[in-house]
């Protein structure tokens, strides 16, 4: 009889510990998801495939270019960690074949002034798996915005030094109409000629892209505002569209909760059996 009561108390303690473990695990996993999708983290964009737009700074509505793009409205800030005094921009992203295309469009009342004659938009790219190591920069730099003259620049970022690539990859263009300006970029995916100076973009991967804006041709000192987006590059149509990281995370969650659930069921079963044994002894 005493052994049965002792066994019941021990099993009861173990059950309480198990329930505590379940609660702690749930809180831990919930915290991970909150941190992943939390305030201040990069905006996540999962793009698909579509027809290739012409990189000329002009959106041709008759051909429907950019119609299949993933479209987001974001803000560029002087300090990303303090989201205040932002500039609203339209950000469009699309894949086609071996290229990724990005469009940035926004309005500024002062675009007609000489203050913005040398403005630029840059797309900084971080190495795979890095959220802060931006080593590649694609920039459309205006030489004279009044005359709509610009140039496309491809830089390798070494610490804070912007070193122009020997071989320029990708393309860029811009166009100003009244107060609205449009910047367009294309960059290779799995077809980068210079993998030393450029970030090698690959399918089924997430890459962080930092959108930067400035008014003078100085990098990085001329950067005034920015924001970061995380872009997931899908595989070509018909291929897999789940990254290895997503598979590992999903599998881990299933294994953890399945194990805890099985242990919980086992302890409930043992408690039930022990109660039956106690009732049988009391008789």
N, C-alpha and C positions, 0 to 999 in steps of 0.2 A: 504493500500500500504506500509506504513512504517513498519507495523507489519510483512508483508511478507518479506521485506528486512532485518529486524532485525532477523527474524527466519532463513533466508538464511545464514546470517553472523554467527549466533550461530551454525547452523548445519555445516557450513564450518569449523569453529574452531574445532568442535568436530571430524570432519573427519580428519583434520590435526593431532589432538591428537591421533586418532586411528591408522593412518598410522605410526606415530612416535612409538607408542606402538608395532606395528607389527615389525618394523625394530629393535627395542631394543630387542624384544623377540627372533627374528631370530639370532641376534648377541650373545645373552645369550646362546641359545641352541647350537649354533655352537662352542662357547667357551667350553661348557661342553664336547662336543664330541672331541675337540682338546685336552683337558686336559686328557680325558679318554684314548685316543690313542696316546698321545703325546710322545715326545722324553724323554727317561729316565723312562717311566712307564714300569711295568712288561710285558714281552712278553706273549701274550695270546695263549694258546694251548687248543684246544677242541679235546679231544681224543674219539675214539670209542672203540668198543669191537673187540677182536680177540683171537687167540689161546694163551695159556699161554706159555711163554718161560721158559726154564730151567735156573735157577739162578746159573750159574757156571763160569761166566766171559768169556764164549766162545760163539760166534755167530755161530750156526750150520746152514750153508746154505743148507744142504741136506733136513732138515725138514721145512725150510722156517720160522723158528721162527723169530720174529720181523718184518716179511714182512708187517704185517698189522698195524705196529706202526705209529703214527704221528711223523714225523722226522723234526727236526729243527737244524740249525747250529747257535750257539750263541757264545759269547765271555765272559770269566770271567775276571773281572778287579780288580786291587788293590783298586780302589775307584769307586763304581758303578756310583756316580754322576759325575765323570770325566772319561768317557770311553776311556782311553788310555792304551797302553801297554797290550792289552788283549791276553788271550790264547783262541784260537778257539777250540771249542768242538762240537761233534755231540751229540745231545740230542734226545733220542727216548722214546716215552711214549705210553703205551697201557693198556687197561683194559681187564680183563677176570674174569667172575664170581664175586667173592668177593675180588679181588685183583687188585691193581694198580702196574704196572711194569715200572721202569725207567732205562734207559741205558745211561751211559756217556762214550764217547770214544774220545781219543785225542792222538796226537803224541808229544813227547819231545825228542830232540836229546840227552839230558843228562840222560835219564832213566837208562842207564847202570852204572852210577856213584853211589858211596855210598851216595851222597847228598840226593838221593831220596829213600833211604832204608826204611824210615818210612813215606812215603807219604800217603795221604788219600783223599777220596772224601766223602763229607757229603751232605745229603739232609735234610735241615731244613724246617719244616712245620709250617705255621702260623695258628692260630685259625681262624675259619670261620668269615668272615667279617673284619679281621684285615690284614693290609698290612705291619705291622712291628713287631707284637708280635709273634716271632717265639719261640714256646714252646716245640717242638718235634724235635729230631735229630736222623737220621739214618746214620750211618757212617761205611764205609769199611776202616779199618785201616791196613796198611801193617806193619807187624812185621819185615820182611826181604824181600825186593822186589827182591833181588838177588836169593832167594830161593822160591819166589812166595808164601810166607806164609803171611796170613792175618787173621783178625777176624772181625766179624760183631758186631756192638755196637748199642744199643738203649738207647738214653738219653732223660731225661726230662730237659728242660732249665728253670731254676728258676732265673730270672733276667739275670745275666751273668754266673751263675754257672751251669755246666753240671753235672747232677746227673743221674747215671746209673739206668735204670729201674729195678725194682724187677722182673717183667715179661717182657721178650724181645718179641716184636712183629715184624713180618716181617723177611726178610732175605736179605743177600747181599753177593756178591762174586766179585773177580777181577782176571784178567789174563793179563800178560805182554808178548807180542811177539815182539821181537826186540825193536823198539822205540814206538810201538803203545800199549796203555793200554786200557782195557775195564773194566768198573765197571757196575755191574747189581744190581738192588734193587727190592724187592717186598714188598708191605705194604698192610695191610687189609683195605677194604672199607666196612663199616657197620658190621664189625666183630671184632672190637678191644676189646680185653679182659680187658685191663686196660685203662678206659676212663679218669682216673685222670692224669696219666703220659703221655698219648698219645693223639694227636689230633684225634678226632673222625671224620673220613672222611665219607661223605654221598653223595648220588647221587644228581644230579641237583644242584650242588654248585660249586662255584669258590674258590680255595685255592691257596695261594701264597706259592711257594716252592723256597727256596734259595739254589742254588748249590754252595758249597764251596770246595776249594782245599787248601791243605797245605802239608808241608814236615816234620813236627814234630808232635808227638802225644800229642798235647796240644790244648785244646778247651776252649775258642775261640782264645787264643793268637796265636796258630799255623796257623790260617786261613790267607792265603796270598791273595787270589783272590776269587771273587764270582760274582754271578748275580742272578736275581730273575725272575722266570716265574710264570705266573698265569695259573693254570690248571683247566679246567672245566670238572667235572666228569659227564658223561652222565648216563642216566638210562639204565637199561638192554634193549636189543632190543625189540621193540614193545611198549615201554613205552614212556612217554613224554620226550622231549629233550629241553624244554624251561624252564629256571629258573624263579622263581617268580620275581626276580629283573628285568629281561628282559621284563616280561609281564607288570610290573608296569611302567617301563620307556617308553615302546611303547604306552601303554594306555594313559599315561600323555601327551605325544607328540600329539597323535591324538585328545585328548580332548582340549588341548590348541589351536591348530591350527584350529580345527573345530569351537570352540567358537569365535575366532578372525575372521575367515572367515564368520561366520553367522552375526556377528556384522557389518563387512565391507559391506556385501550384503545389510543389513538392512539400513545402512546409505546411500548407493548409491541409494537404492529405495526411501528413504525419500527426497534426493536431487532432484531426477527426479520428484517426485510428487510436490515438492515445486516450481520447475522451471515451471511446467505446470500451477500451480496456479498463479504464477507471470505473465505468458503470458496471462492467461485468464483475470486477473484484468486489464492489460494494454490495452486490447482490449475495 
